[in-house]
Amino acid sequence: MSLRSSIVAIAVLAAVGLLVYGLASKGGSEIAVGDPAPQTMLDRLEGGGQESLADYRGRWVMVNFWASWCVPCRDEAKTLNELQAERGGPKFTVLGIDSNDLSPDAKSFVKRYGIEYPQLRDGNGDLAHEFGTTGVPESYLFNPQGKLKVPWRGPVDKKILQEQFLPVIPQKGNS
């Protein structure tokens, strides 16, 4: 084997090793059912301060990671807006988290799709990394004590809502 072939082989092995390490370490940081919500402070998308998931303790919170460039997020936004209109209040809220996106694009997305639930900005993906997300959209339902109840990777549609989330989300006026 020539020196050049040896260098290429070592470089390929190093790249594969880093990829395997990255995937293994990402899997280890994934949030699991029963885990507490990460408490990273994020800017409100529209400005006016910061919040963390701790600010939503005492109510059910469906955290939805999305981005303006995400095609499935467009349809999902309508579904989540309807959920917020039907169930939102002092006992439940949808909380959108725009991740790995530009603020102007995210603000345009919120306006274009008429999103009415609160929005936070995770511009560089720090909170998404704490969750162990693999992409957007992803949704996570937390109970009033701040513990993960339902994780969902991928878009949420009416069928997923009916099967996975609605059985545990309180209706308006119910405990």
Phi, psi and omega per residue, in radians:
M1 nan 2.353 -3.116
S2 -1.354 2.873 3.102
L3 -1.049 -0.726 -3.138
R4 -1.102 -0.756 3.110
S5 -1.117 -0.670 3.119
S6 -1.123 -0.745 3.139
I7 -1.124 -0.755 3.116
V8 -1.098 -0.761 3.141
A9 -1.092 -0.743 3.117
I10 -1.132 -0.733 3.129
A11 -1.104 -0.738 3.123
V12 -1.125 -0.797 3.117
L13 -1.074 -0.704 3.115
A14 -1.112 -0.755 3.137
A15 -1.116 -0.756 3.112
V16 -1.118 -0.730 3.113
G17 -1.060 -0.751 3.108
L18 -1.149 -0.688 3.106
L19 -1.102 -0.815 3.127
V20 -1.089 -0.770 3.110
Y21 -1.052 -0.774 -3.131
G22 -1.089 -0.759 3.123
L23 -1.163 -0.719 -3.136
A24 -1.160 -0.745 -3.125
S25 -1.247 -0.554 3.090
K26 -1.158 -0.760 3.130
G27 -1.058 -0.571 -3.124
G28 -1.270 -0.345 -3.096
S29 -1.692 0.050 -3.103
E30 -1.156 2.324 3.108
I31 -1.266 2.470 -3.084
A32 -2.138 2.786 3.101
V33 -0.914 2.311 -3.112
G34 1.634 -0.284 3.116
D35 -1.258 2.602 3.072
P36 -1.281 2.676 3.099
A37 -1.184 2.356 3.017
P38 -1.015 2.621 -3.024
Q39 -1.923 0.347 -3.134
T40 -1.016 2.303 3.081
M41 -1.370 2.349 3.113
L42 -2.247 2.666 3.057
D43 -1.276 2.516 2.966
R44 -1.192 2.396 -3.079
L45 -1.008 -0.699 -3.122
E46 -1.486 0.068 -3.125
G47 1.585 -3.099 3.081
G48 1.520 0.541 3.024
G49 2.004 -2.924 -3.090
Q50 -2.237 2.822 3.056
E51 -2.558 2.870 2.951
S52 -2.360 3.029 3.119
L53 -1.112 -0.405 3.095
A54 -1.064 -0.497 3.134
D55 -1.186 -0.204 -3.114
Y56 -1.871 0.162 3.100
R57 -1.032 2.566 -3.137
G58 1.671 -0.068 3.075
R59 -2.480 2.774 3.020
W60 -1.238 2.398 -3.136
V61 -2.332 2.188 3.025
M62 -1.764 1.826 -3.138
V63 -1.478 2.198 -3.124
N64 -2.141 1.983 3.051
F65 -1.467 2.289 -3.108
W66 -2.600 3.019 3.041
A67 -2.626 2.655 -3.073
S68 -1.144 -0.478 -3.113
W69 -1.498 -0.031 -3.078
C70 -1.491 1.977 -3.113
V71 -1.103 -0.832 3.126
P72 -1.107 -0.391 3.129
C73 -1.145 -0.427 -3.127
R74 -1.139 -0.896 3.124
D75 -1.176 -0.686 -3.124
E76 -1.084 -0.622 -3.122
A77 -1.008 -0.723 3.124
K78 -1.117 -0.794 3.139
T79 -1.065 -0.785 -3.123
L80 -1.226 -0.585 3.070
N81 -1.115 -0.724 3.094
E82 -1.130 -0.701 3.090
L83 -1.056 -0.789 3.127
Q84 -1.074 -0.713 3.140
A85 -1.149 -0.655 -3.096
E86 -1.398 -0.667 -2.999
R87 -2.068 -0.236 -3.058
G88 -1.133 2.547 3.135
G89 2.832 -2.725 -3.074
P90 -1.191 -0.267 -3.102
K91 -1.845 -0.178 -3.107
F92 -2.737 2.523 2.976
T93 -2.637 2.618 2.893
V94 -1.523 2.439 3.090
L95 -2.232 1.926 3.120
G96 -1.437 2.432 3.062
I97 -2.231 1.874 3.105
D98 -1.322 2.110 -3.006
S99 -2.143 2.397 3.099
N100 0.924 0.953 -3.022
D101 -2.519 2.926 3.053
L102 -1.642 2.383 -3.094
S103 -0.956 -0.828 -3.129
P104 -1.056 -0.684 3.113
D105 -1.140 -0.735 -3.139
A106 -1.132 -0.755 3.131
K107 -1.107 -0.688 3.094
S108 -1.123 -0.685 3.121
F109 -1.081 -0.823 3.136
V110 -1.035 -0.773 -3.141
K111 -1.179 -0.815 -3.083
R112 -1.053 -0.688 -3.074
Y113 -1.731 0.150 3.029
G114 1.057 0.629 -3.093
I115 -1.256 2.242 -3.063
E116 -1.995 -0.063 3.112
Y117 -1.553 2.784 -3.059
P118 -1.046 2.612 -3.093
Q119 -2.298 2.333 3.021
L120 -2.055 2.812 -3.092
R121 -2.038 2.087 3.060
D122 -1.946 1.166 -2.975
G123 -0.914 -0.748 -3.110
N124 -1.782 0.087 3.039
G125 1.429 0.310 -3.128
D126 -1.069 -0.819 -3.136
L127 -1.203 -0.685 3.084
A128 -1.004 -0.695 3.102
H129 -1.131 -0.717 3.103
E130 -1.068 -0.610 3.106
F131 -1.307 -0.397 -3.052
G132 1.367 0.528 -3.128
T133 -1.099 2.680 3.105
T134 -1.928 -0.051 -3.140
G135 2.864 -2.929 3.073
V136 -2.208 2.594 -0.067
P137 -1.461 2.687 3.000
E138 -2.515 2.529 -3.112
S139 -2.295 2.573 -3.097
Y140 -2.433 2.180 3.120
L141 -1.752 2.161 3.117
F142 -1.905 2.478 3.098
N143 -1.404 3.037 -3.096
P144 -1.076 -0.329 3.095
Q145 -1.512 0.018 3.103
G146 1.441 0.365 3.130
K147 -1.817 2.456 -3.139
L148 -1.180 2.221 3.135
K149 -1.868 -0.804 -3.100
V150 -2.384 2.033 2.983
P151 -1.686 2.556 3.082
W152 -2.536 2.057 3.100
R153 -1.687 2.121 -3.117
G154 1.990 3.080 -3.095
P155 -1.196 2.593 3.063
V156 -1.782 2.151 3.031
D157 -2.045 -3.082 -3.081
K158 -1.075 -0.647 -3.139
K159 -1.150 -0.785 3.118
I160 -1.107 -0.752 3.101
L161 -0.993 -0.855 -3.097
Q162 -1.064 -0.730 -3.051
E163 -1.462 -0.674 -2.972
Q164 -1.798 -0.673 -2.953
F165 -1.857 -0.819 -3.034
L166 -1.047 -0.550 3.108
P167 -1.048 -0.389 -3.108
V168 -1.968 -0.251 3.130
I169 -1.403 2.202 -3.136
P170 -1.176 2.559 3.036
Q171 -1.410 2.755 3.116
K172 -1.009 2.330 3.106
G173 1.500 -0.131 3.110
N174 -1.837 2.763 3.111
S175 -1.321 nan nan
